[in-house]
């Protein structure tokens, strides 16, 4: 079985954090086009253990809720999220 994660890190390295990546973007370390392309291709995890008192799975850094939270915090604009969603949808249409 191949132990190399799809994102290119080795099995010994922790998965990259979408939450941290979006923090770098909002701090100006990543260009908008690069951020959109990267997030649209991100290997999102299924969300686990949601409860109404804590709607975001804070122990998970690679879910679509992280994108939604970044939007609410002003790290992403509505246009950023719409473009990310458009590219995700476009990528799904290309799958066999």
C-alpha positions, -999 to +999 in steps of 0.1 A: +000+000+000+013+035-009+018+055+024+025+088+006-003+113+011-018+128-020-006+163-011+031+152-016+042+150+020+058+118+033+038+095+057+061+107+085+053+144+080+021+159+094-005+169+069-003+206+059-028+228+076-054+247+055-060+269+085-023+278+086-021+283+049-050+307+049-034+325+078-003+330+056-025+343+027-043+368+050-009+380+063+002+387+027+027+358+022+008+341-006-006+357-038-043+355-043-042+334-075-018+309-059-041+307-028-072+301-049-056+274-070-041+257-039-073+257-019-094+246-048-071+215-052-068+209-014-074+174-002-103+182+021-111+159+050-146+148+060-158+167+090-161+147+122-178+152+155-198+184+148-219+197+176-242+227+176-223+244+204-190+242+185-199+242+148-164+241+135-143+210+141-115+228+158-093+197+159-094+195+121-075+219+099-084+206+065-122+209+061-145+232+041-156+247+075-121+262+077-128+280+044-161+292+057-146+304+090-118+322+071-146+340+052-163+350+084-131+363+099-124+384+068-093+363+057-111+355+024-135+377+005-169+365-009-153+366-044-124+344-032-148+317-019-169+319-050-139+314-072-126+285-051-160+269-053-162+274-091-128+257-095-138+228-072-170+223-092-151+226-125-126+199-113-155+176-103-170+178-138-137+167-153-135+135-133-143+103-152 
